[in-house]
Amino acid sequence: MVVSGIMDATLTPITPSEALTVLAGHGYRMTQPRREVIETVLAQTRPFTAEQLVQLLPEISRATVYRTLEIMASVDILTRLLQSNGHPAYVVGEPGHRHHLICSNCGHVVAFTTCPVEPVVNELGRSHDFAIQGHSLEIFGLCHNCR
């Protein structure tokens, strides 16, 4: 759901069958362990780490969990972001260019699709003769409930 360029990353998650279709379209095999990782990932409503997922799926190898997360991020099913502590986490959301507001206390994430840094990114590319391929923006603070 998009309102004035802001969307809650938890409102419109991709379904497991849609995710499987996307991955198959990119040539990835659908093993049973990978299906289980995908289903568990898409059930998450808050940012999570790879290690948290490893603990939720003890019967699946750590390598399979990490590889599946990276594949899902590479095809835009997941977004990899840095938490306020500098550690990476993943969040499920709509595909496309987005940035995130992240509550430093409870971890609530709000994705937004407007890009306030696009003019700065373009100018940096021009002024430094740099072919910028992408960027990310994570803003940390306290959500309404934690304030």
TIRO-2110 file (N, C-alpha, C; in Angstrom, 1 decimal):
// TIRO-2110
0.8, -1.2, 0.0, N, 1, A
0.0, 0.0, 0.0, CA, 1, A
0.9, 1.2, 0.0, C, 1, A
0.7, 2.1, -1.0, N, 2, A
1.5, 3.3, -1.1, CA, 2, A
0.7, 4.5, -0.8, C, 2, A
1.2, 5.4, 0.1, N, 3, A
0.5, 6.6, 0.5, CA, 3, A
1.5, 7.7, 0.5, C, 3, A
1.4, 8.7, -0.4, N, 4, A
2.4, 9.8, -0.5, CA, 4, A
3.8, 9.3, -0.6, C, 4, A
4.0, 8.2, -1.3, N, 5, A
5.4, 7.7, -1.5, CA, 5, A
5.9, 6.9, -0.4, C, 5, A
5.1, 6.6, 0.7, N, 6, A
5.5, 5.8, 1.8, CA, 6, A
4.7, 4.6, 1.8, C, 6, A
5.3, 3.4, 2.1, N, 7, A
4.6, 2.2, 2.2, CA, 7, A
5.1, 1.4, 3.4, C, 7, A
4.2, 0.7, 4.1, N, 8, A
4.7, -0.1, 5.2, CA, 8, A
5.1, -1.4, 4.5, C, 8, A
6.4, -1.8, 4.8, N, 9, A
7.0, -3.0, 4.2, CA, 9, A
6.3, -4.3, 4.5, C, 9, A
5.5, -4.3, 5.6, N, 10, A
4.8, -5.5, 6.0, CA, 10, A
3.4, -5.7, 5.4, C, 10, A
2.9, -4.7, 4.7, N, 11, A
1.5, -4.7, 4.2, CA, 11, A
1.3, -5.5, 3.0, C, 11, A
2.2, -5.6, 2.0, N, 12, A
2.0, -6.3, 0.8, CA, 12, A
3.1, -7.2, 0.4, C, 12, A
3.4, -8.2, 1.3, N, 13, A
4.5, -9.1, 1.0, CA, 13, A
4.2, -10.0, -0.2, C, 13, A
5.2, -10.5, -0.9, N, 14, A
5.1, -11.4, -2.0, CA, 14, A
4.7, -12.8, -1.4, C, 14, A
3.9, -13.6, -2.1, N, 15, A
3.5, -14.9, -1.6, CA, 15, A
4.6, -15.9, -1.9, C, 15, A
4.6, -17.0, -1.2, N, 16, A
5.6, -18.1, -1.5, CA, 16, A
5.5, -18.5, -3.0, C, 16, A
4.3, -18.7, -3.5, N, 17, A
4.2, -19.2, -4.9, CA, 17, A
4.8, -18.2, -5.9, C, 17, A
4.5, -16.9, -5.6, N, 18, A
5.1, -15.8, -6.5, CA, 18, A
6.6, -15.8, -6.4, C, 18, A
7.2, -16.0, -5.2, N, 19, A
8.6, -16.0, -5.0, CA, 19, A
9.2, -17.2, -5.7, C, 19, A
8.6, -18.3, -5.6, N, 20, A
9.1, -19.5, -6.4, CA, 20, A
9.1, -19.3, -7.9, C, 20, A
8.0, -18.6, -8.4, N, 21, A
7.9, -18.3, -9.8, CA, 21, A
9.1, -17.4, -10.2, C, 21, A
9.3, -16.4, -9.4, N, 22, A
10.4, -15.4, -9.7, CA, 22, A
11.8, -16.1, -9.7, C, 22, A
12.0, -17.0, -8.7, N, 23, A
13.3, -17.7, -8.7, CA, 23, A
13.5, -18.7, -9.8, C, 23, A
12.4, -19.4, -10.1, N, 24, A
12.4, -20.3, -11.3, CA, 24, A
12.7, -19.6, -12.6, C, 24, A
12.1, -18.4, -12.7, N, 25, A
12.3, -17.6, -13.9, CA, 25, A
13.7, -17.1, -14.0, C, 25, A
14.5, -17.1, -12.9, N, 26, A
15.9, -16.7, -13.0, CA, 26, A
16.8, -17.9, -13.1, C, 26, A
16.2, -19.1, -13.2, N, 27, A
16.9, -20.3, -13.4, CA, 27, A
17.4, -21.1, -12.1, C, 27, A
16.8, -20.7, -11.0, N, 28, A
17.2, -21.4, -9.7, CA, 28, A
16.3, -22.6, -9.5, C, 28, A
17.0, -23.7, -9.1, N, 29, A
16.3, -24.9, -8.8, CA, 29, A
15.5, -24.8, -7.5, C, 29, A
14.4, -25.5, -7.4, N, 30, A
13.5, -25.4, -6.2, CA, 30, A
13.6, -26.7, -5.4, C, 30, A
14.6, -26.8, -4.5, N, 31, A
14.8, -27.9, -3.7, CA, 31, A
13.8, -27.8, -2.5, C, 31, A
13.5, -28.8, -1.8, N, 32, A
12.7, -28.8, -0.6, CA, 32, A
13.3, -27.9, 0.5, C, 32, A
14.6, -27.9, 0.8, N, 33, A
15.1, -27.0, 1.8, CA, 33, A
15.0, -25.6, 1.3, C, 33, A
15.2, -25.3, 0.1, N, 34, A
15.1, -23.9, -0.4, CA, 34, A
13.6, -23.4, -0.3, C, 34, A
12.7, -24.3, -0.6, N, 35, A
11.2, -23.9, -0.4, CA, 35, A
10.9, -23.6, 1.1, C, 35, A
11.5, -24.4, 2.0, N, 36, A
11.2, -24.2, 3.4, CA, 36, A
11.8, -22.8, 3.9, C, 36, A
13.0, -22.5, 3.4, N, 37, A
13.6, -21.2, 3.7, CA, 37, A
12.7, -20.1, 3.2, C, 37, A
12.3, -20.2, 1.9, N, 38, A
11.4, -19.2, 1.3, CA, 38, A
10.2, -19.0, 2.1, C, 38, A
9.5, -20.1, 2.5, N, 39, A
8.3, -20.0, 3.2, CA, 39, A
8.5, -19.3, 4.6, C, 39, A
9.6, -19.7, 5.2, N, 40, A
9.9, -19.1, 6.6, CA, 40, A
10.3, -17.6, 6.4, C, 40, A
11.0, -17.3, 5.4, N, 41, A
11.4, -15.9, 5.2, CA, 41, A
10.2, -15.0, 5.0, C, 41, A
9.3, -15.5, 4.1, N, 42, A
8.1, -14.7, 3.8, CA, 42, A
7.1, -14.6, 4.9, C, 42, A
7.2, -15.4, 5.9, N, 43, A
6.4, -15.3, 7.1, CA, 43, A
6.9, -14.3, 8.1, C, 43, A
8.1, -13.7, 7.9, N, 44, A
8.6, -12.8, 8.8, CA, 44, A
8.0, -11.4, 8.6, C, 44, A
7.6, -10.8, 9.7, N, 45, A
7.0, -9.4, 9.6, CA, 45, A
7.9, -8.3, 10.1, C, 45, A
9.1, -8.7, 10.6, N, 46, A
10.1, -7.7, 11.1, CA, 46, A
11.4, -8.1, 10.4, C, 46, A
12.3, -7.2, 10.5, N, 47, A
13.7, -7.5, 9.9, CA, 47, A
14.3, -8.7, 10.7, C, 47, A
15.0, -9.5, 10.0, N, 48, A
15.6, -10.7, 10.6, CA, 48, A
17.0, -10.8, 10.1, C, 48, A
17.8, -11.5, 10.8, N, 49, A
19.2, -11.8, 10.4, CA, 49, A
19.3, -13.3, 9.8, C, 49, A
20.3, -13.5, 9.1, N, 50, A
20.5, -14.9, 8.6, CA, 50, A
20.7, -15.9, 9.7, C, 50, A
21.4, -15.5, 10.8, N, 51, A
21.5, -16.4, 11.9, CA, 51, A
20.2, -16.7, 12.6, C, 51, A
19.3, -15.7, 12.7, N, 52, A
18.0, -16.0, 13.3, CA, 52, A
17.3, -17.0, 12.5, C, 52, A
17.4, -16.9, 11.2, N, 53, A
16.7, -17.9, 10.3, CA, 53, A
17.4, -19.3, 10.4, C, 53, A
18.7, -19.3, 10.6, N, 54, A
19.4, -20.6, 10.8, CA, 54, A
18.8, -21.3, 12.0, C, 54, A
18.6, -20.5, 13.1, N, 55, A
18.0, -21.1, 14.3, CA, 55, A
16.6, -21.5, 14.2, C, 55, A
15.8, -20.8, 13.3, N, 56, A
14.4, -21.2, 13.1, CA, 56, A
14.3, -22.5, 12.2, C, 56, A
15.4, -22.8, 11.5, N, 57, A
15.4, -23.9, 10.5, CA, 57, A
16.6, -24.8, 10.8, C, 57, A
16.7, -25.4, 12.0, N, 58, A
17.9, -26.2, 12.3, CA, 58, A
18.2, -27.4, 11.4, C, 58, A
17.2, -27.9, 10.7, N, 59, A
17.3, -29.1, 9.9, CA, 59, A
17.9, -28.7, 8.5, C, 59, A
18.0, -27.4, 8.2, N, 60, A
18.5, -26.9, 6.9, CA, 60, A
20.0, -26.4, 7.1, C, 60, A
20.8, -26.7, 6.2, N, 61, A
22.2, -26.2, 6.4, CA, 61, A
22.3, -24.7, 6.4, C, 61, A
23.3, -24.2, 7.1, N, 62, A
23.6, -22.8, 7.2, CA, 62, A
23.9, -22.3, 5.8, C, 62, A
24.6, -23.0, 5.0, N, 63, A
25.0, -22.6, 3.6, CA, 63, A
23.7, -22.4, 2.8, C, 63, A
22.8, -23.3, 2.9, N, 64, A
21.5, -23.2, 2.1, CA, 64, A
20.7, -22.0, 2.5, C, 64, A
20.7, -21.7, 3.8, N, 65, A
20.0, -20.5, 4.3, CA, 65, A
20.6, -19.2, 3.8, C, 65, A
21.9, -19.1, 3.9, N, 66, A
22.6, -17.9, 3.5, CA, 66, A
22.5, -17.7, 2.0, C, 66, A
22.7, -18.8, 1.2, N, 67, A
22.6, -18.8, -0.2, CA, 67, A
21.2, -18.3, -0.7, C, 67, A
20.2, -18.9, -0.1, N, 68, A
18.8, -18.6, -0.4, CA, 68, A
18.5, -17.1, -0.1, C, 68, A
19.0, -16.6, 1.0, N, 69, A
18.8, -15.2, 1.3, CA, 69, A
19.4, -14.3, 0.3, C, 69, A
20.7, -14.6, -0.1, N, 70, A
21.3, -13.8, -1.1, CA, 70, A
20.7, -13.8, -2.4, C, 70, A
20.2, -15.0, -2.8, N, 71, A
19.5, -15.2, -4.1, CA, 71, A
18.2, -14.3, -4.0, C, 71, A
17.4, -14.4, -2.9, N, 72, A
16.2, -13.7, -2.8, CA, 72, A
16.4, -12.2, -2.8, C, 72, A
17.5, -11.7, -2.2, N, 73, A
17.9, -10.3, -2.3, CA, 73, A
18.3, -9.9, -3.7, C, 73, A
19.0, -10.8, -4.4, N, 74, A
19.5, -10.4, -5.7, CA, 74, A
18.4, -10.3, -6.7, C, 74, A
17.2, -11.0, -6.5, N, 75, A
16.1, -10.8, -7.4, CA, 75, A
15.0, -9.9, -6.9, C, 75, A
15.3, -9.2, -5.8, N, 76, A
14.5, -8.1, -5.3, CA, 76, A
13.3, -8.6, -4.5, C, 76, A
13.3, -9.8, -4.0, N, 77, A
12.3, -10.3, -3.1, CA, 77, A
12.5, -9.8, -1.7, C, 77, A
13.7, -9.7, -1.3, N, 78, A
14.2, -9.2, 0.0, CA, 78, A
15.0, -8.0, -0.2, C, 78, A
15.1, -7.2, 0.8, N, 79, A
16.0, -6.1, 0.9, CA, 79, A
17.0, -6.4, 2.0, C, 79, A
18.3, -6.3, 1.7, N, 80, A
19.3, -6.4, 2.7, CA, 80, A
19.6, -5.0, 3.2, C, 80, A
19.5, -4.8, 4.5, N, 81, A
19.8, -3.5, 5.1, CA, 81, A
20.7, -3.6, 6.3, C, 81, A
21.3, -2.5, 6.7, N, 82, A
22.1, -2.4, 7.8, CA, 82, A
21.3, -1.9, 9.0, C, 82, A
21.4, -2.6, 10.1, N, 83, A
20.7, -2.2, 11.3, CA, 83, A
21.5, -1.1, 12.0, C, 83, A
20.9, -0.4, 13.0, N, 84, A
21.6, 0.7, 13.7, CA, 84, A
22.9, 0.2, 14.3, C, 84, A
23.0, -1.1, 14.6, N, 85, A
24.3, -1.7, 15.2, CA, 85, A
25.3, -2.0, 14.1, C, 85, A
25.0, -1.8, 12.8, N, 86, A
25.9, -2.1, 11.7, CA, 86, A
25.8, -3.5, 11.2, C, 86, A
25.0, -4.3, 11.8, N, 87, A
24.9, -5.7, 11.3, CA, 87, A
23.8, -5.8, 10.3, C, 87, A
24.0, -6.7, 9.3, N, 88, A
23.0, -6.8, 8.2, CA, 88, A
21.8, -7.5, 8.7, C, 88, A
20.7, -7.2, 8.1, N, 89, A
19.4, -7.8, 8.3, CA, 89, A
18.6, -7.8, 7.0, C, 89, A
17.6, -8.6, 6.9, N, 90, A
16.7, -8.6, 5.7, CA, 90, A
15.3, -8.2, 6.1, C, 90, A
14.6, -7.7, 5.1, N, 91, A
13.2, -7.3, 5.3, CA, 91, A
12.5, -7.7, 4.0, C, 91, A
11.3, -8.2, 4.2, N, 92, A
10.4, -8.6, 3.0, CA, 92, A
9.6, -7.4, 2.7, C, 92, A
9.5, -7.1, 1.4, N, 93, A
8.7, -6.0, 0.9, CA, 93, A
8.4, -6.0, -0.5, C, 93, A
7.8, -5.0, -1.0, N, 94, A
7.5, -4.9, -2.5, CA, 94, A
8.7, -4.8, -3.3, C, 94, A
8.8, -5.4, -4.4, N, 95, A
10.0, -5.1, -5.3, CA, 95, A
10.1, -3.7, -5.7, C, 95, A
11.3, -3.2, -6.1, N, 96, A
11.4, -1.9, -6.6, CA, 96, A
12.4, -1.1, -5.7, C, 96, A
12.7, 0.1, -6.1, N, 97, A
13.6, 1.0, -5.4, CA, 97, A
12.9, 1.5, -4.2, C, 97, A
13.5, 1.3, -3.0, N, 98, A
12.9, 1.8, -1.8, CA, 98, A
14.0, 2.0, -0.7, C, 98, A
13.7, 2.8, 0.2, N, 99, A
14.5, 3.1, 1.4, CA, 99, A
13.7, 2.8, 2.6, C, 99, A
14.4, 2.9, 3.8, N, 100, A
13.8, 2.4, 5.0, CA, 100, A
13.9, 3.4, 6.2, C, 100, A
12.9, 3.5, 7.0, N, 101, A
12.9, 4.1, 8.3, CA, 101, A
13.0, 2.9, 9.3, C, 101, A
13.9, 2.8, 10.2, N, 102, A
14.1, 1.7, 11.1, CA, 102, A
14.1, 2.1, 12.5, C, 102, A
13.2, 1.5, 13.3, N, 103, A
13.1, 1.8, 14.7, CA, 103, A
14.3, 1.1, 15.4, C, 103, A
15.1, 1.9, 16.1, N, 104, A
16.3, 1.4, 16.7, CA, 104, A
16.0, 0.6, 18.0, C, 104, A
14.7, 0.7, 18.5, N, 105, A
14.3, 0.0, 19.7, CA, 105, A
13.7, -1.3, 19.3, C, 105, A
12.6, -1.3, 18.6, N, 106, A
11.8, -2.5, 18.3, CA, 106, A
12.1, -3.1, 17.0, C, 106, A
12.7, -2.4, 16.1, N, 107, A
13.1, -3.0, 14.7, CA, 107, A
12.0, -2.8, 13.7, C, 107, A
10.9, -2.1, 14.0, N, 108, A
9.9, -1.9, 13.0, CA, 108, A
10.4, -1.1, 11.8, C, 108, A
10.0, -1.5, 10.6, N, 109, A
10.6, -0.9, 9.4, CA, 109, A
9.4, -0.4, 8.6, C, 109, A
9.6, 0.8, 8.1, N, 110, A
8.7, 1.5, 7.1, CA, 110, A
9.5, 1.7, 5.9, C, 110, A
9.1, 1.1, 4.8, N, 111, A
9.7, 1.4, 3.5, CA, 111, A
9.1, 2.6, 2.8, C, 111, A
9.9, 3.4, 2.1, N, 112, A
9.3, 4.5, 1.4, CA, 112, A
10.0, 4.5, 0.0, C, 112, A
9.1, 4.8, -1.0, N, 113, A
9.6, 4.8, -2.4, CA, 113, A
10.0, 6.1, -2.9, C, 113, A
9.7, 7.2, -2.3, N, 114, A
10.3, 8.5, -2.8, CA, 114, A
11.8, 8.4, -2.5, C, 114, A
12.5, 9.1, -3.3, N, 115, A
14.0, 9.0, -3.2, CA, 115, A
14.5, 10.4, -3.0, C, 115, A
14.7, 10.8, -1.7, N, 116, A
15.1, 12.2, -1.4, CA, 116, A
16.6, 12.4, -1.8, C, 116, A
17.4, 11.4, -2.0, N, 117, A
18.8, 11.5, -2.3, CA, 117, A
19.1, 11.4, -3.8, C, 117, A
18.2, 11.2, -4.6, N, 118, A
18.4, 11.0, -6.1, CA, 118, A
19.2, 12.2, -6.7, C, 118, A
18.8, 13.5, -6.4, N, 119, A
19.5, 14.6, -7.0, CA, 119, A
21.0, 14.6, -6.5, C, 119, A
21.2, 14.3, -5.2, N, 120, A
22.6, 14.3, -4.7, CA, 120, A
23.4, 13.2, -5.4, C, 120, A
22.8, 12.0, -5.5, N, 121, A
23.5, 10.9, -6.2, CA, 121, A
23.8, 11.2, -7.6, C, 121, A
22.9, 11.8, -8.3, N, 122, A
23.2, 12.2, -9.7, CA, 122, A
24.3, 13.2, -9.8, C, 122, A
24.3, 14.2, -8.9, N, 123, A
25.3, 15.2, -8.9, CA, 123, A
26.7, 14.7, -8.5, C, 123, A
26.7, 13.8, -7.6, N, 124, A
28.0, 13.1, -7.2, CA, 124, A
28.5, 12.3, -8.4, C, 124, A
27.7, 11.6, -9.1, N, 125, A
28.1, 10.9, -10.3, CA, 125, A
28.7, 11.8, -11.3, C, 125, A
28.0, 12.9, -11.6, N, 126, A
28.5, 13.8, -12.6, CA, 126, A
29.9, 14.5, -12.1, C, 126, A
29.9, 15.0, -10.9, N, 127, A
31.0, 15.8, -10.5, CA, 127, A
32.3, 15.0, -10.2, C, 127, A
32.1, 13.7, -10.0, N, 128, A
33.3, 12.8, -9.8, CA, 128, A
33.5, 11.8, -11.0, C, 128, A
32.8, 12.0, -12.1, N, 129, A
32.9, 11.1, -13.2, CA, 129, A
32.8, 9.7, -12.8, C, 129, A
31.7, 9.4, -12.0, N, 130, A
31.5, 8.1, -11.4, CA, 130, A
30.2, 7.5, -11.9, C, 130, A
30.2, 6.3, -12.4, N, 131, A
29.0, 5.6, -12.9, CA, 131, A
28.3, 4.9, -11.7, C, 131, A
27.4, 5.6, -11.1, N, 132, A
26.8, 5.1, -9.9, CA, 132, A
25.7, 4.0, -10.3, C, 132, A
25.8, 2.9, -9.7, N, 133, A
24.9, 1.8, -10.0, CA, 133, A
23.8, 1.6, -9.1, C, 133, A
23.8, 2.2, -7.9, N, 134, A
22.7, 2.1, -7.0, CA, 134, A
23.1, 2.8, -5.7, C, 134, A
22.1, 2.8, -4.8, N, 135, A
22.4, 3.4, -3.5, CA, 135, A
21.3, 2.9, -2.5, C, 135, A
21.5, 3.1, -1.2, N, 136, A
20.5, 2.7, -0.2, CA, 136, A
20.5, 3.8, 0.9, C, 136, A
19.4, 3.9, 1.5, N, 137, A
19.3, 4.9, 2.6, CA, 137, A
18.5, 4.2, 3.7, C, 137, A
19.1, 4.1, 4.9, N, 138, A
18.4, 3.6, 6.1, CA, 138, A
18.4, 4.7, 7.1, C, 138, A
17.3, 5.1, 7.6, N, 139, A
17.2, 6.2, 8.6, CA, 139, A
16.7, 5.6, 9.9, C, 139, A
17.5, 5.8, 10.9, N, 140, A
17.2, 5.2, 12.2, CA, 140, A
16.6, 6.2, 13.2, C, 140, A
15.7, 5.7, 14.0, N, 141, A
15.0, 6.6, 15.0, CA, 141, A
14.1, 5.7, 15.8, C, 141, A
13.1, 6.4, 16.4, N, 142, A
12.1, 5.6, 17.3, CA, 142, A
10.8, 5.7, 16.6, C, 142, A
10.1, 4.6, 16.5, N, 143, A
8.7, 4.6, 16.0, CA, 143, A
7.8, 5.2, 17.0, C, 143, A
6.6, 5.4, 16.5, N, 144, A
5.5, 6.0, 17.4, CA, 144, A
5.3, 5.3, 18.7, C, 144, A
5.3, 3.9, 18.6, N, 145, A
5.1, 3.1, 19.8, CA, 145, A
6.2, 3.2, 20.8, C, 145, A
7.5, 3.3, 20.3, N, 146, A
8.6, 3.3, 21.2, CA, 146, A
9.0, 4.7, 21.7, C, 146, A
8.4, 5.8, 21.1, N, 147, A
8.7, 7.1, 21.7, CA, 147, A
7.9, 7.2, 23.0, C, 147, A
END
